[in-house]
Structures are given as structure tokens and as C-alpha cells.
Amino acid sequence: MRSSSSEFTLLLSRIRDKKVTEADIAVLESRLEDNLTEEEKEKFSESLHLFGETRLVDMYNNYYIMQKNANMVYIPAILSTDCSTCIDNTPGLFAGIGFKCMITNNLSTKLGLVNGQTCFIENLVYKTSTTDIPDFLVIRIEGGKYRGRGLNNSSNLVSIFPIKTFEYCKHRSESYTVTKIPLILNYATTVHKVSFHNR
């Protein structure tokens, strides 16, 4: 059973709205990896994989880049709390040139730098040669969605710096800050993310 891109987009929207039909389930089951031929698995190996839980998305994204054996660096999140649960639940970013990512915050809605926008890492920039962690990244925005002036007079190259957000620790009943690069790997995502950004 096969569906066009527009039909699949509507299917994802029905999942998000909790209006799934029996036909929708049949389509999804036909695309489970165990039901694909070896030729299809190879053809769709670079395609976005969908999962129902963020935990599974994180596991697949990390597994995918580890299999590529690419040069990468881990950029940790910096928290102003020492709560081990909060720290464990706030992963950093495995970054490497060419890695496919998604922006996780609305950095500039006017320019199109919004939560859910996909991009690729073009460069890791270090202010000094003695640091192990890049100070910022240069990303390439997909699909002509960037509406500002890019780096080096480009139309889609943008600098991404770590940003600080405020969170609340329910274990200690206190607020804390998180400083991290506002990107996540995007070889897999949740159904909610895909359906929301294709409506």
C-alpha cells in the first residue's frame, strides 16, 4: 500500500488530532521497517524516521550518527542546578559538519528561524585553538525559508549561538537556567512534530 506525500501529510495530521482511521493504521503498518524490502530499506535509509516517543527519537538520532563514523564533537547543555534528574533529562548536541538538525526555539519568527525549521551544520567555529567545544555553529537553512541576509552574502547561512532558557525543577521546587545550542539532530522525529509543521 502506497500513499502520496499529500495523503501522508493528512494522515499525520489525523494522528495529531487523534482521528486515526483503520486505513491510516494499514498505511503506517505497511511502512514499518520490518515490512520493507531490502531495496526499499536502502532507498529510504536517509529518510526521516517517525517515532511516538521523544526518548526513541533521541536514541535513533544518536544511533544514526554513530553508524556514520563521522567526525563530531559533543556540546553539552550547561545547567545552573546540580539536580541529577534535570541534568540527565537535558541532553546536549552531537555536532558535525553535514549533520541534519532541527531548530528547537523561536529565535526569529520574522527571519524564519523558528522551532521545527530543518537545517544542516556547515561549520563549527572555535574562538581559540585551545577550546574543545565550539563557541557557535554555522547552519544552512533548508528550502529557502530564511528571510534575512546570510553570512558571506549567502541566502541561507546563519550563525547559531548557545541560548539561555529558564526551567523549573519540580524535584527541588526551584527555577534554574539551561544554556545550550538550540538544535537537535533530525534523522528521526515524533509524529507530532511532523504533522504540526506540515499542516
One Martini backbone bead per residue (centre of mass of N, CA, C, O) as a GRO file, in nm:
protein
  199
    1MET     BB    1   0.095   0.037   0.024
    2ARG     BB    2   0.043   0.369  -0.105
    3SER     BB    3   0.138   0.719  -0.061
    4SER     BB    4   0.119   1.032  -0.087
    5SER     BB    5   0.233   1.317   0.047
    6SER     BB    6  -0.048   1.444   0.102
    7GLU     BB    7  -0.174   1.196   0.240
    8PHE     BB    8   0.039   1.171   0.465
    9THR     BB    9  -0.009   1.448   0.590
   10LEU     BB   10  -0.303   1.392   0.670
   11LEU     BB   11  -0.243   1.152   0.848
   12LEU     BB   12  -0.068   1.306   1.057
   13SER     BB   13  -0.296   1.498   1.139
   14ARG     BB   14  -0.485   1.275   1.251
   15ILE     BB   15  -0.296   1.188   1.472
   16ARG     BB   16  -0.281   1.458   1.620
   17ASP     BB   17  -0.619   1.459   1.640
   18LYS     BB   18  -0.726   1.169   1.702
   19LYS     BB   19  -0.831   1.046   1.379
   20VAL     BB   20  -0.783   0.750   1.329
   21THR     BB   21  -0.782   0.504   1.087
   22GLU     BB   22  -0.768   0.196   0.952
   23ALA     BB   23  -0.618   0.292   0.698
   24ASP     BB   24  -0.387   0.434   0.846
   25ILE     BB   25  -0.273   0.183   0.985
   26ALA     BB   26  -0.208   0.029   0.725
   27VAL     BB   27  -0.002   0.231   0.617
   28LEU     BB   28   0.194   0.227   0.857
   29GLU     BB   29   0.250  -0.082   0.856
   30SER     BB   30   0.376  -0.078   0.561
   31ARG     BB   31   0.632   0.116   0.686
   32LEU     BB   32   0.764  -0.078   0.838
   33GLU     BB   33   1.074  -0.205   0.840
   34ASP     BB   34   0.987  -0.515   0.841
   35ASN     BB   35   0.802  -0.454   0.558
   36LEU     BB   36   1.053  -0.409   0.396
   37THR     BB   37   1.256  -0.411   0.154
   38GLU     BB   38   1.581  -0.388   0.082
   39GLU     BB   39   1.541  -0.168  -0.130
   40GLU     BB   40   1.374   0.022   0.051
   41LYS     BB   41   1.575   0.057   0.280
   42GLU     BB   42   1.787   0.194   0.102
   43LYS     BB   43   1.612   0.426  -0.015
   44PHE     BB   44   1.515   0.516   0.304
   45SER     BB   45   1.773   0.566   0.491
   46GLU     BB   46   1.749   0.905   0.476
   47SER     BB   47   1.491   0.917   0.606
   48LEU     BB   48   1.250   1.011   0.808
   49HIS     BB   49   1.187   0.903   1.129
   50LEU     BB   50   0.912   0.769   1.317
   51PHE     BB   51   0.792   0.849   1.651
   52GLY     BB   52   0.614   0.848   1.968
   53GLU     BB   53   0.895   0.912   2.120
   54THR     BB   54   1.153   1.101   2.227
   55ARG     BB   55   1.342   0.876   2.324
   56LEU     BB   56   1.353   0.728   2.044
   57VAL     BB   57   1.463   0.961   1.884
   58ASP     BB   58   1.731   0.995   2.034
   59MET     BB   59   1.836   0.710   1.983
   60TYR     BB   60   1.836   0.720   1.672
   61ASN     BB   61   2.008   0.969   1.620
   62ASN     BB   62   2.262   0.860   1.765
   63TYR     BB   63   2.287   0.597   1.604
   64TYR     BB   64   2.320   0.718   1.322
   65ILE     BB   65   2.591   0.878   1.369
   66MET     BB   66   2.759   0.639   1.470
   67GLN     BB   67   2.741   0.480   1.194
   68LYS     BB   68   2.905   0.707   1.027
   69ASN     BB   69   3.181   0.787   1.155
   70ALA     BB   70   3.195   1.083   1.231
   71ASN     BB   71   3.299   1.387   1.288
   72MET     BB   72   3.271   1.496   1.634
   73VAL     BB   73   3.094   1.690   1.888
   74TYR     BB   74   3.017   1.751   2.224
   75ILE     BB   75   2.749   1.970   2.336
   76PRO     BB   76   2.672   2.073   2.628
   77ALA     BB   77   2.464   2.134   2.874
   78ILE     BB   78   2.407   2.418   3.095
   79LEU     BB   79   2.343   2.404   3.440
   80SER     BB   80   2.225   2.571   3.752
   81THR     BB   81   2.202   2.271   3.843
   82ASP     BB   82   2.247   1.950   4.044
   83CYS     BB   83   2.021   1.792   3.927
   84SER     BB   84   2.026   1.480   3.796
   85THR     BB   85   1.756   1.468   3.644
   86CYS     BB   86   1.781   1.729   3.479
   87ILE     BB   87   2.048   1.655   3.344
   88ASP     BB   88   1.953   1.384   3.209
   89ASN     BB   89   1.701   1.557   3.058
   90THR     BB   90   1.956   1.742   2.920
   91PRO     BB   91   2.073   1.729   2.632
   92GLY     BB   92   2.291   1.763   2.403
   93LEU     BB   93   2.515   1.794   2.110
   94PHE     BB   94   2.584   1.632   1.818
   95ALA     BB   95   2.849   1.769   1.616
   96GLY     BB   96   2.866   1.801   1.250
   97ILE     BB   97   2.946   1.810   0.939
   98GLY     BB   98   2.621   1.764   0.783
   99PHE     BB   99   2.425   1.768   0.997
  100LYS     BB  100   2.098   1.704   1.075
  101CYS     BB  101   1.860   1.955   1.184
  102MET     BB  102   1.668   2.125   1.451
  103ILE     BB  103   1.498   2.380   1.559
  104THR     BB  104   1.386   2.460   1.915
  105ASN     BB  105   1.346   2.774   1.864
  106ASN     BB  106   1.227   3.106   1.858
  107LEU     BB  107   1.452   3.326   1.729
  108SER     BB  108   1.306   3.431   1.434
  109THR     BB  109   1.014   3.482   1.279
  110LYS     BB  110   1.087   3.697   1.066
  111LEU     BB  111   1.336   3.503   0.944
  112GLY     BB  112   1.263   3.179   1.004
  113LEU     BB  113   1.370   3.107   1.307
  114VAL     BB  114   1.212   2.817   1.394
  115ASN     BB  115   1.043   2.585   1.532
  116GLY     BB  116   1.124   2.306   1.307
  117GLN     BB  117   1.355   2.395   1.145
  118THR     BB  118   1.559   2.290   0.902
  119CYS     BB  119   1.913   2.176   0.892
  120PHE     BB  120   2.272   2.231   0.840
  121ILE     BB  121   2.593   2.175   0.923
  122GLU     BB  122   2.879   2.373   0.819
  123ASN     BB  123   3.009   2.478   1.105
  124LEU     BB  124   3.272   2.497   1.351
  125VAL     BB  125   3.335   2.753   1.598
  126TYR     BB  126   3.648   2.879   1.721
  127LYS     BB  127   3.809   3.121   1.904
  128THR     BB  128   4.013   2.898   1.995
  129SER     BB  129   4.260   2.636   1.990
  130THR     BB  130   4.199   2.537   2.309
  131THR     BB  131   3.916   2.448   2.248
  132ASP     BB  132   3.668   2.177   2.247
  133ILE     BB  133   3.427   2.380   2.218
  134PRO     BB  134   3.218   2.539   2.039
  135ASP     BB  135   3.080   2.863   2.022
  136PHE     BB  136   2.962   2.807   1.726
  137LEU     BB  137   2.736   2.778   1.451
  138VAL     BB  138   2.691   2.686   1.110
  139ILE     BB  139   2.397   2.712   0.913
  140ARG     BB  140   2.168   2.552   0.677
  141ILE     BB  141   1.882   2.643   0.533
  142GLU     BB  142   1.600   2.507   0.425
  143GLY     BB  143   1.391   2.597   0.152
  144GLY     BB  144   1.400   2.919   0.161
  145LYS     BB  145   1.320   3.025   0.477
  146TYR     BB  146   1.519   3.251   0.483
  147ARG     BB  147   1.480   3.629   0.540
  148GLY     BB  148   1.777   3.707   0.543
  149ARG     BB  149   2.110   3.782   0.583
  150GLY     BB  150   2.369   3.602   0.514
  151LEU     BB  151   2.656   3.473   0.519
  152ASN     BB  152   2.849   3.588   0.276
  153ASN     BB  153   2.587   3.666   0.103
  154SER     BB  154   2.385   3.467   0.168
  155SER     BB  155   2.057   3.290   0.193
  156ASN     BB  156   2.133   3.035   0.437
  157LEU     BB  157   2.354   3.143   0.640
  158VAL     BB  158   2.386   3.076   1.000
  159SER     BB  159   2.424   3.174   1.323
  160ILE     BB  160   2.463   2.962   1.623
  161PHE     BB  161   2.394   3.014   1.956
  162PRO     BB  162   2.380   2.997   2.265
  163ILE     BB  163   2.107   2.964   2.493
  164LYS     BB  164   1.891   3.097   2.748
  165THR     BB  165   1.686   2.918   2.978
  166PHE     BB  166   1.394   2.862   3.176
  167GLU     BB  167   1.344   2.640   3.448
  168TYR     BB  168   1.176   2.370   3.639
  169CYS     BB  169   1.224   2.207   3.951
  170LYS     BB  170   1.026   1.963   4.102
  171HIS     BB  171   1.228   1.835   4.312
  172ARG     BB  172   1.316   2.147   4.435
  173SER     BB  173   1.145   2.396   4.381
  174GLU     BB  174   1.316   2.535   4.126
  175SER     BB  175   1.491   2.747   3.941
  176TYR     BB  176   1.662   2.733   3.615
  177THR     BB  177   1.929   2.717   3.384
  178VAL     BB  178   1.976   2.684   3.019
  179THR     BB  179   2.269   2.622   2.817
  180LYS     BB  180   2.222   2.597   2.456
  181ILE     BB  181   2.194   2.463   2.160
  182PRO     BB  182   1.906   2.513   1.935
  183LEU     BB  183   1.948   2.186   1.871
  184ILE     BB  184   1.860   1.889   1.681
  185LEU     BB  185   1.849   1.605   1.562
  186ASN     BB  186   1.703   1.494   1.212
  187TYR     BB  187   1.644   1.159   1.156
  188ALA     BB  188   1.428   1.196   1.380
  189THR     BB  189   1.076   1.203   1.486
  190THR     BB  190   0.781   1.306   1.576
  191VAL     BB  191   0.463   1.305   1.475
  192HIS     BB  192   0.391   1.584   1.582
  193LYS     BB  193   0.605   1.750   1.434
  194VAL     BB  194   0.527   1.678   1.144
  195SER     BB  195   0.225   1.756   1.143
  196PHE     BB  196   0.257   2.050   1.234
  197HIS     BB  197   0.473   2.134   0.986
  198ASN     BB  198   0.240   2.032   0.747
  199ARG     BB  199  -0.034   2.211   0.773
   0.00000   0.00000   0.00000
